């Protein structure tokens, strides 16, 4: 048991008794962390796909045999 648990009590117990029907702070933080991982991955994939599409269209506009110097 940590010092904070001794001072403030267990937030899971408090959520079950005093704040019945509400989620604990730990559960809320866990839910938000999981949601942020999900959102970020989808956005990164969309940006990468859009960047690929933009490069492909640019190459098509320049002509079939154009290859950019690296």
PDB file with one MODEL, atoms N, CA, C and O in Angstrom:
MODEL        1
ATOM      1  N   UNK A   1       0.844  -1.172   0.000  1.00  0.00           N
ATOM      2  CA  UNK A   1       0.000   0.000   0.000  1.00  0.00           C
ATOM      3  C   UNK A   1       0.893   1.240   0.000  1.00  0.00           C
ATOM      4  O   UNK A   1       1.801   1.354   0.824  1.00  0.00           O
ATOM      5  N   UNK A   2       0.643   2.136  -0.894  1.00  0.00           N
ATOM      6  CA  UNK A   2       1.460   3.335  -1.007  1.00  0.00           C
ATOM      7  C   UNK A   2       0.980   4.412  -0.028  1.00  0.00           C
ATOM      8  O   UNK A   2      -0.083   4.304   0.583  1.00  0.00           O
ATOM      9  N   UNK A   3       1.786   5.425   0.091  1.00  0.00           N
ATOM     10  CA  UNK A   3       1.455   6.533   0.980  1.00  0.00           C
ATOM     11  C   UNK A   3       0.168   7.230   0.532  1.00  0.00           C
ATOM     12  O   UNK A   3      -0.655   7.607   1.365  1.00  0.00           O
ATOM     13  N   UNK A   4      -0.005   7.399  -0.762  1.00  0.00           N
ATOM     14  CA  UNK A   4      -1.221   8.058  -1.257  1.00  0.00           C
ATOM     15  C   UNK A   4      -2.469   7.243  -0.950  1.00  0.00           C
ATOM     16  O   UNK A   4      -3.519   7.807  -0.640  1.00  0.00           O
ATOM     17  N   UNK A   5      -2.362   5.921  -1.033  1.00  0.00           N
ATOM     18  CA  UNK A   5      -3.512   5.080  -0.686  1.00  0.00           C
ATOM     19  C   UNK A   5      -3.851   5.219   0.791  1.00  0.00           C
ATOM     20  O   UNK A   5      -5.025   5.194   1.161  1.00  0.00           O
ATOM     21  N   UNK A   6      -2.844   5.365   1.632  1.00  0.00           N
ATOM     22  CA  UNK A   6      -3.091   5.544   3.066  1.00  0.00           C
ATOM     23  C   UNK A   6      -3.757   6.890   3.340  1.00  0.00           C
ATOM     24  O   UNK A   6      -4.638   6.998   4.193  1.00  0.00           O
ATOM     25  N   UNK A   7      -3.323   7.915   2.604  1.00  0.00           N
ATOM     26  CA  UNK A   7      -3.885   9.252   2.821  1.00  0.00           C
ATOM     27  C   UNK A   7      -5.286   9.404   2.234  1.00  0.00           C
ATOM     28  O   UNK A   7      -6.186   9.920   2.897  1.00  0.00           O
ATOM     29  N   UNK A   8      -5.469   8.961   1.008  1.00  0.00           N
ATOM     30  CA  UNK A   8      -6.712   9.217   0.303  1.00  0.00           C
ATOM     31  C   UNK A   8      -7.609   7.996   0.162  1.00  0.00           C
ATOM     32  O   UNK A   8      -8.789   8.141  -0.155  1.00  0.00           O
ATOM     33  N   UNK A   9      -7.089   6.813   0.385  1.00  0.00           N
ATOM     34  CA  UNK A   9      -7.870   5.605   0.208  1.00  0.00           C
ATOM     35  C   UNK A   9      -7.777   5.105  -1.220  1.00  0.00           C
ATOM     36  O   UNK A   9      -7.241   5.786  -2.095  1.00  0.00           O
ATOM     37  N   UNK A  10      -8.291   3.936  -1.445  1.00  0.00           N
ATOM     38  CA  UNK A  10      -8.250   3.309  -2.761  1.00  0.00           C
ATOM     39  C   UNK A  10      -9.352   3.897  -3.626  1.00  0.00           C
ATOM     40  O   UNK A  10     -10.519   3.883  -3.234  1.00  0.00           O
ATOM     41  N   UNK A  11      -9.002   4.409  -4.783  1.00  0.00           N
ATOM     42  CA  UNK A  11     -10.016   5.057  -5.633  1.00  0.00           C
ATOM     43  C   UNK A  11     -11.019   4.051  -6.188  1.00  0.00           C
ATOM     44  O   UNK A  11     -12.153   4.430  -6.480  1.00  0.00           O
ATOM     45  N   UNK A  12     -10.642   2.785  -6.342  1.00  0.00           N
ATOM     46  CA  UNK A  12     -11.609   1.777  -6.791  1.00  0.00           C
ATOM     47  C   UNK A  12     -12.684   1.544  -5.719  1.00  0.00           C
ATOM     48  O   UNK A  12     -13.868   1.418  -6.031  1.00  0.00           O
ATOM     49  N   UNK A  13     -12.258   1.488  -4.468  1.00  0.00           N
ATOM     50  CA  UNK A  13     -13.221   1.312  -3.375  1.00  0.00           C
ATOM     51  C   UNK A  13     -14.133   2.531  -3.270  1.00  0.00           C
ATOM     52  O   UNK A  13     -15.343   2.401  -3.086  1.00  0.00           O
ATOM     53  N   UNK A  14     -13.539   3.714  -3.389  1.00  0.00           N
ATOM     54  CA  UNK A  14     -14.320   4.943  -3.310  1.00  0.00           C
ATOM     55  C   UNK A  14     -15.330   5.018  -4.456  1.00  0.00           C
ATOM     56  O   UNK A  14     -16.466   5.450  -4.262  1.00  0.00           O
ATOM     57  N   UNK A  15     -14.916   4.603  -5.632  1.00  0.00           N
ATOM     58  CA  UNK A  15     -15.829   4.626  -6.782  1.00  0.00           C
ATOM     59  C   UNK A  15     -16.985   3.665  -6.567  1.00  0.00           C
ATOM     60  O   UNK A  15     -18.103   3.934  -7.006  1.00  0.00           O
ATOM     61  N   UNK A  16     -16.726   2.537  -5.891  1.00  0.00           N
ATOM     62  CA  UNK A  16     -17.778   1.543  -5.660  1.00  0.00           C
ATOM     63  C   UNK A  16     -18.734   1.968  -4.557  1.00  0.00           C
ATOM     64  O   UNK A  16     -19.889   1.541  -4.557  1.00  0.00           O
ATOM     65  N   UNK A  17     -18.291   2.792  -3.618  1.00  0.00           N
ATOM     66  CA  UNK A  17     -19.151   3.155  -2.484  1.00  0.00           C
ATOM     67  C   UNK A  17     -19.647   4.587  -2.606  1.00  0.00           C
ATOM     68  O   UNK A  17     -20.831   4.825  -2.845  1.00  0.00           O
ATOM     69  N   UNK A  18     -18.747   5.526  -2.444  1.00  0.00           N
ATOM     70  CA  UNK A  18     -19.139   6.932  -2.408  1.00  0.00           C
ATOM     71  C   UNK A  18     -19.601   7.442  -3.775  1.00  0.00           C
ATOM     72  O   UNK A  18     -20.537   8.237  -3.863  1.00  0.00           O
ATOM     73  N   UNK A  19     -18.950   6.986  -4.825  1.00  0.00           N
ATOM     74  CA  UNK A  19     -19.284   7.451  -6.170  1.00  0.00           C
ATOM     75  C   UNK A  19     -19.891   6.307  -6.978  1.00  0.00           C
ATOM     76  O   UNK A  19     -19.455   6.032  -8.096  1.00  0.00           O
ATOM     77  N   UNK A  20     -20.871   5.660  -6.424  1.00  0.00           N
ATOM     78  CA  UNK A  20     -21.500   4.518  -7.092  1.00  0.00           C
ATOM     79  C   UNK A  20     -22.077   4.950  -8.438  1.00  0.00           C
ATOM     80  O   UNK A  20     -22.723   5.993  -8.540  1.00  0.00           O
ATOM     81  N   UNK A  21     -21.840   4.142  -9.465  1.00  0.00           N
ATOM     82  CA  UNK A  21     -22.346   4.455 -10.794  1.00  0.00           C
ATOM     83  C   UNK A  21     -21.374   5.252 -11.639  1.00  0.00           C
ATOM     84  O   UNK A  21     -21.618   5.454 -12.829  1.00  0.00           O
ATOM     85  N   UNK A  22     -20.274   5.709 -11.052  1.00  0.00           N
ATOM     86  CA  UNK A  22     -19.271   6.461 -11.799  1.00  0.00           C
ATOM     87  C   UNK A  22     -17.993   5.646 -11.875  1.00  0.00           C
ATOM     88  O   UNK A  22     -17.729   4.830 -10.991  1.00  0.00           O
ATOM     89  N   UNK A  23     -17.196   5.852 -12.913  1.00  0.00           N
ATOM     90  CA  UNK A  23     -15.945   5.128 -13.036  1.00  0.00           C
ATOM     91  C   UNK A  23     -14.870   5.785 -12.177  1.00  0.00           C
ATOM     92  O   UNK A  23     -14.940   6.978 -11.882  1.00  0.00           O
ATOM     93  N   UNK A  24     -13.877   4.995 -11.782  1.00  0.00           N
ATOM     94  CA  UNK A  24     -12.780   5.522 -10.973  1.00  0.00           C
ATOM     95  C   UNK A  24     -11.838   6.340 -11.853  1.00  0.00           C
ATOM     96  O   UNK A  24     -11.901   6.280 -13.081  1.00  0.00           O
ATOM     97  N   UNK A  25     -10.975   7.095 -11.207  1.00  0.00           N
ATOM     98  CA  UNK A  25     -10.003   7.907 -11.948  1.00  0.00           C
ATOM     99  C   UNK A  25      -9.057   7.021 -12.750  1.00  0.00           C
ATOM    100  O   UNK A  25      -8.671   7.365 -13.866  1.00  0.00           O
ATOM    101  N   UNK A  26      -8.692   5.892 -12.183  1.00  0.00           N
ATOM    102  CA  UNK A  26      -7.790   4.967 -12.877  1.00  0.00           C
ATOM    103  C   UNK A  26      -8.457   4.389 -14.115  1.00  0.00           C
ATOM    104  O   UNK A  26      -7.832   4.304 -15.172  1.00  0.00           O
ATOM    105  N   UNK A  27      -9.708   3.994 -13.998  1.00  0.00           N
ATOM    106  CA  UNK A  27     -10.430   3.445 -15.150  1.00  0.00           C
ATOM    107  C   UNK A  27     -10.603   4.490 -16.239  1.00  0.00           C
ATOM    108  O   UNK A  27     -10.501   4.176 -17.425  1.00  0.00           O
ATOM    109  N   UNK A  28     -10.864   5.723 -15.845  1.00  0.00           N
ATOM    110  CA  UNK A  28     -11.038   6.807 -16.812  1.00  0.00           C
ATOM    111  C   UNK A  28      -9.735   7.067 -17.561  1.00  0.00           C
ATOM    112  O   UNK A  28      -9.738   7.206 -18.784  1.00  0.00           O
ATOM    113  N   UNK A  29      -8.611   7.134 -16.827  1.00  0.00           N
ATOM    114  CA  UNK A  29      -7.315   7.360 -17.460  1.00  0.00           C
ATOM    115  C   UNK A  29      -6.959   6.225 -18.414  1.00  0.00           C
ATOM    116  O   UNK A  29      -6.418   6.465 -19.493  1.00  0.00           O
ATOM    117  N   UNK A  30      -7.259   4.997 -18.021  1.00  0.00           N
ATOM    118  CA  UNK A  30      -6.985   3.845 -18.880  1.00  0.00           C
ATOM    119  C   UNK A  30      -7.816   3.910 -20.154  1.00  0.00           C
ATOM    120  O   UNK A  30      -7.303   3.655 -21.243  1.00  0.00           O
ATOM    121  N   UNK A  31      -9.086   4.246 -20.028  1.00  0.00           N
ATOM    122  CA  UNK A  31      -9.966   4.345 -21.189  1.00  0.00           C
ATOM    123  C   UNK A  31      -9.487   5.429 -22.151  1.00  0.00           C
ATOM    124  O   UNK A  31      -9.464   5.222 -23.364  1.00  0.00           O
ATOM    125  N   UNK A  32      -9.109   6.577 -21.611  1.00  0.00           N
ATOM    126  CA  UNK A  32      -8.650   7.672 -22.462  1.00  0.00           C
ATOM    127  C   UNK A  32      -7.326   7.340 -23.146  1.00  0.00           C
ATOM    128  O   UNK A  32      -7.118   7.704 -24.303  1.00  0.00           O
ATOM    129  N   UNK A  33      -6.429   6.650 -22.439  1.00  0.00           N
ATOM    130  CA  UNK A  33      -5.150   6.266 -23.031  1.00  0.00           C
ATOM    131  C   UNK A  33      -5.364   5.303 -24.189  1.00  0.00           C
ATOM    132  O   UNK A  33      -4.731   5.438 -25.235  1.00  0.00           O
ATOM    133  N   UNK A  34      -6.253   4.333 -24.008  1.00  0.00           N
ATOM    134  CA  UNK A  34      -6.548   3.386 -25.091  1.00  0.00           C
ATOM    135  C   UNK A  34      -7.172   4.088 -26.282  1.00  0.00           C
ATOM    136  O   UNK A  34      -6.841   3.784 -27.428  1.00  0.00           O
ATOM    137  N   UNK A  35      -8.073   5.027 -26.022  1.00  0.00           N
ATOM    138  CA  UNK A  35      -8.725   5.749 -27.114  1.00  0.00           C
ATOM    139  C   UNK A  35      -7.714   6.598 -27.886  1.00  0.00           C
ATOM    140  O   UNK A  35      -7.807   6.701 -29.109  1.00  0.00           O
ATOM    141  N   UNK A  36      -6.759   7.201 -27.197  1.00  0.00           N
ATOM    142  CA  UNK A  36      -5.790   8.045 -27.888  1.00  0.00           C
ATOM    143  C   UNK A  36      -4.870   7.213 -28.781  1.00  0.00           C
ATOM    144  O   UNK A  36      -4.470   7.675 -29.849  1.00  0.00           O
ATOM    145  N   UNK A  37      -4.534   6.008 -28.365  1.00  0.00           N
ATOM    146  CA  UNK A  37      -3.723   5.135 -29.212  1.00  0.00           C
ATOM    147  C   UNK A  37      -4.487   4.783 -30.481  1.00  0.00           C
ATOM    148  O   UNK A  37      -3.904   4.748 -31.564  1.00  0.00           O
ATOM    149  N   UNK A  38      -5.765   4.527 -30.362  1.00  0.00           N
ATOM    150  CA  UNK A  38      -6.577   4.162 -31.522  1.00  0.00           C
ATOM    151  C   UNK A  38      -6.680   5.328 -32.498  1.00  0.00           C
ATOM    152  O   UNK A  38      -6.515   5.152 -33.705  1.00  0.00           O
ATOM    153  N   UNK A  39      -6.950   6.502 -31.978  1.00  0.00           N
ATOM    154  CA  UNK A  39      -7.101   7.669 -32.852  1.00  0.00           C
ATOM    155  C   UNK A  39      -5.810   8.002 -33.573  1.00  0.00           C
ATOM    156  O   UNK A  39      -5.824   8.290 -34.770  1.00  0.00           O
ATOM    157  N   UNK A  40      -4.705   7.965 -32.867  1.00  0.00           N
ATOM    158  CA  UNK A  40      -3.425   8.359 -33.470  1.00  0.00           C
ATOM    159  C   UNK A  40      -3.014   7.452 -34.611  1.00  0.00           C
ATOM    160  O   UNK A  40      -2.499   7.930 -35.621  1.00  0.00           O
ATOM    161  N   UNK A  41      -3.230   6.155 -34.471  1.00  0.00           N
ATOM    162  CA  UNK A  41      -2.819   5.220 -35.512  1.00  0.00           C
ATOM    163  C   UNK A  41      -3.594   5.414 -36.797  1.00  0.00           C
ATOM    164  O   UNK A  41      -3.027   5.348 -37.888  1.00  0.00           O
ATOM    165  N   UNK A  42      -4.877   5.651 -36.674  1.00  0.00           N
ATOM    166  CA  UNK A  42      -5.706   5.855 -37.858  1.00  0.00           C
ATOM    167  C   UNK A  42      -5.316   7.144 -38.571  1.00  0.00           C
ATOM    168  O   UNK A  42      -5.292   7.190 -39.801  1.00  0.00           O
ATOM    169  N   UNK A  43      -5.013   8.177 -37.816  1.00  0.00           N
ATOM    170  CA  UNK A  43      -4.613   9.441 -38.424  1.00  0.00           C
ATOM    171  C   UNK A  43      -3.259   9.322 -39.117  1.00  0.00           C
ATOM    172  O   UNK A  43      -3.065   9.860 -40.207  1.00  0.00           O
ATOM    173  N   UNK A  44      -2.316   8.611 -38.478  1.00  0.00           N
ATOM    174  CA  UNK A  44      -1.006   8.423 -39.105  1.00  0.00           C
ATOM    175  C   UNK A  44      -1.129   7.645 -40.409  1.00  0.00           C
ATOM    176  O   UNK A  44      -0.479   7.983 -41.398  1.00  0.00           O
ATOM    177  N   UNK A  45      -1.953   6.615 -40.416  1.00  0.00           N
ATOM    178  CA  UNK A  45      -2.135   5.820 -41.629  1.00  0.00           C
ATOM    179  C   UNK A  45      -2.785   6.658 -42.728  1.00  0.00           C
ATOM    180  O   UNK A  45      -2.412   6.544 -43.896  1.00  0.00           O
ATOM    181  N   UNK A  46      -3.742   7.488 -42.367  1.00  0.00           N
ATOM    182  CA  UNK A  46      -4.397   8.339 -43.362  1.00  0.00           C
ATOM    183  C   UNK A  46      -3.418   9.350 -43.941  1.00  0.00           C
ATOM    184  O   UNK A  46      -3.423   9.595 -45.148  1.00  0.00           O
ATOM    185  N   UNK A  47      -2.574   9.944 -43.088  1.00  0.00           N
ATOM    186  CA  UNK A  47      -1.585  10.910 -43.580  1.00  0.00           C
ATOM    187  C   UNK A  47      -0.567  10.236 -44.493  1.00  0.00           C
ATOM    188  O   UNK A  47      -0.187  10.797 -45.521  1.00  0.00           O
ATOM    189  N   UNK A  48      -0.124   9.034 -44.121  1.00  0.00           N
ATOM    190  CA  UNK A  48       0.848   8.316 -44.950  1.00  0.00           C
ATOM    191  C   UNK A  48       0.235   7.961 -46.301  1.00  0.00           C
ATOM    192  O   UNK A  48       0.904   8.073 -47.328  1.00  0.00           O
ATOM    193  N   UNK A  49      -1.017   7.537 -46.314  1.00  0.00           N
ATOM    194  CA  UNK A  49      -1.693   7.214 -47.565  1.00  0.00           C
ATOM    195  C   UNK A  49      -1.877   8.432 -48.443  1.00  0.00           C
ATOM    196  O   UNK A  49      -1.723   8.356 -49.662  1.00  0.00           O
ATOM    197  N   UNK A  50      -2.206   9.560 -47.826  1.00  0.00           N
ATOM    198  CA  UNK A  50      -2.389  10.792 -48.597  1.00  0.00           C
ATOM    199  C   UNK A  50      -1.057  11.258 -49.168  1.00  0.00           C
ATOM    200  O   UNK A  50      -1.001  11.722 -50.307  1.00  0.00           O
ATOM    201  N   UNK A  51       0.010  11.141 -48.392  1.00  0.00           N
ATOM    202  CA  UNK A  51       1.336  11.532 -48.886  1.00  0.00           C
ATOM    203  C   UNK A  51       1.742  10.661 -50.066  1.00  0.00           C
ATOM    204  O   UNK A  51       2.291  11.165 -51.045  1.00  0.00           O
ATOM    205  N   UNK A  52       1.481   9.369 -49.987  1.00  0.00           N
ATOM    206  CA  UNK A  52       1.799   8.471 -51.093  1.00  0.00           C
ATOM    207  C   UNK A  52       1.016   8.865 -52.334  1.00  0.00           C
ATOM    208  O   UNK A  52       1.564   8.905 -53.435  1.00  0.00           O
ATOM    209  N   UNK A  53      -0.270   9.157 -52.156  1.00  0.00           N
ATOM    210  CA  UNK A  53      -1.124   9.553 -53.281  1.00  0.00           C
ATOM    211  C   UNK A  53      -0.618  10.841 -53.915  1.00  0.00           C
ATOM    212  O   UNK A  53      -0.575  10.955 -55.139  1.00  0.00           O
ATOM    213  N   UNK A  54      -0.233  11.813 -53.089  1.00  0.00           N
ATOM    214  CA  UNK A  54       0.284  13.072 -53.622  1.00  0.00           C
ATOM    215  C   UNK A  54       1.573  12.853 -54.416  1.00  0.00           C
ATOM    216  O   UNK A  54       1.737  13.427 -55.493  1.00  0.00           O
ATOM    217  N   UNK A  55       2.494  12.025 -53.894  1.00  0.00           N
ATOM    218  CA  UNK A  55       3.734  11.739 -54.626  1.00  0.00           C
ATOM    219  C   UNK A  55       3.439  11.036 -55.944  1.00  0.00           C
ATOM    220  O   UNK A  55       4.052  11.346 -56.965  1.00  0.00           O
ATOM    221  N   UNK A  56       2.510  10.100 -55.925  1.00  0.00           N
ATOM    222  CA  UNK A  56       2.166   9.350 -57.129  1.00  0.00           C
ATOM    223  C   UNK A  56       1.565  10.266 -58.193  1.00  0.00           C
ATOM    224  O   UNK A  56       1.912  10.161 -59.369  1.00  0.00           O
ATOM    225  N   UNK A  57       0.674  11.154 -57.790  1.00  0.00           N
ATOM    226  CA  UNK A  57       0.069  12.081 -58.750  1.00  0.00           C
ATOM    227  C   UNK A  57       1.098  13.051 -59.312  1.00  0.00           C
ATOM    228  O   UNK A  57       1.069  13.371 -60.501  1.00  0.00           O
ATOM    229  N   UNK A  58       2.008  13.522 -58.461  1.00  0.00           N
ATOM    230  CA  UNK A  58       3.058  14.432 -58.927  1.00  0.00           C
ATOM    231  C   UNK A  58       3.938  13.744 -59.960  1.00  0.00           C
ATOM    232  O   UNK A  58       4.299  14.346 -60.972  1.00  0.00           O
ATOM    233  N   UNK A  59       4.279  12.503 -59.712  1.00  0.00           N
ATOM    234  CA  UNK A  59       5.105  11.759 -60.650  1.00  0.00           C
ATOM    235  C   UNK A  59       4.363  11.552 -61.976  1.00  0.00           C
ATOM    236  O   UNK A  59       4.968  11.641 -63.044  1.00  0.00           O
ATOM    237  N   UNK A  60       3.076  11.281 -61.909  1.00  0.00           N
ATOM    238  CA  UNK A  60       2.291  11.108 -63.142  1.00  0.00           C
ATOM    239  C   UNK A  60       2.238  12.399 -63.950  1.00  0.00           C
ATOM    240  O   UNK A  60       2.273  12.354 -65.180  1.00  0.00           O
ATOM    241  N   UNK A  61       2.154  13.537 -63.288  1.00  0.00           N
ATOM    242  CA  UNK A  61       2.079  14.814 -63.995  1.00  0.00           C
ATOM    243  C   UNK A  61       3.387  15.148 -64.696  1.00  0.00           C
ATOM    244  O   UNK A  61       3.379  15.790 -65.745  1.00  0.00           O
ATOM    245  N   UNK A  62       4.514  14.718 -64.127  1.00  0.00           N
ATOM    246  CA  UNK A  62       5.815  15.033 -64.700  1.00  0.00           C
ATOM    247  C   UNK A  62       6.139  14.176 -65.913  1.00  0.00           C
ATOM    248  O   UNK A  62       6.983  14.548 -66.728  1.00  0.00           O
ATOM    249  N   UNK A  63       5.502  13.076 -66.035  1.00  0.00           N
ATOM    250  CA  UNK A  63       5.762  12.206 -67.176  1.00  0.00           C
ATOM    251  C   UNK A  63       6.151  10.821 -66.718  1.00  0.00           C
ATOM    252  O   UNK A  63       6.516  10.603 -65.563  1.00  0.00           O
ATOM    253  N   UNK A  64       6.065   9.887 -67.655  1.00  0.00           N
ATOM    254  CA  UNK A  64       6.249   8.489 -67.322  1.00  0.00           C
ATOM    255  C   UNK A  64       7.666   8.157 -66.888  1.00  0.00           C
ATOM    256  O   UNK A  64       7.856   7.335 -65.991  1.00  0.00           O
ATOM    257  N   UNK A  65       8.677   8.784 -67.510  1.00  0.00           N
ATOM    258  CA  UNK A  65      10.043   8.359 -67.265  1.00  0.00           C
ATOM    259  C   UNK A  65      10.787   9.255 -66.291  1.00  0.00           C
ATOM    260  O   UNK A  65      11.994   9.093 -66.106  1.00  0.00           O
ATOM    261  N   UNK A  66      10.103  10.184 -65.672  1.00  0.00           N
ATOM    262  CA  UNK A  66      10.766  11.057 -64.712  1.00  0.00           C
ATOM    263  C   UNK A  66      11.042  10.302 -63.396  1.00  0.00           C
ATOM    264  O   UNK A  66      10.166   9.625 -62.859  1.00  0.00           O
ATOM    265  N   UNK A  67      12.254  10.435 -62.906  1.00  0.00           N
ATOM    266  CA  UNK A  67      12.583   9.852 -61.600  1.00  0.00           C
ATOM    267  C   UNK A  67      13.351  10.917 -60.818  1.00  0.00           C
ATOM    268  O   UNK A  67      14.397  11.385 -61.268  1.00  0.00           O
ATOM    269  N   UNK A  68      12.846  11.292 -59.674  1.00  0.00           N
ATOM    270  CA  UNK A  68      13.444  12.363 -58.878  1.00  0.00           C
ATOM    271  C   UNK A  68      14.805  11.934 -58.343  1.00  0.00           C
ATOM    272  O   UNK A  68      15.011  10.768 -58.008  1.00  0.00           O
ATOM    273  N   UNK A  69      15.738  12.896 -58.264  1.00  0.00           N
ATOM    274  CA  UNK A  69      17.043  12.621 -57.673  1.00  0.00           C
ATOM    275  C   UNK A  69      16.872  12.497 -56.163  1.00  0.00           C
ATOM    276  O   UNK A  69      16.107  13.240 -55.547  1.00  0.00           O
ATOM    277  N   UNK A  70      17.571  11.577 -55.598  1.00  0.00           N
ATOM    278  CA  UNK A  70      17.427  11.360 -54.148  1.00  0.00           C
ATOM    279  C   UNK A  70      18.486  12.071 -53.377  1.00  0.00           C
ATOM    280  O   UNK A  70      18.512  11.995 -52.149  1.00  0.00           O
TER     281      UNK A  70
ENDMDL
END
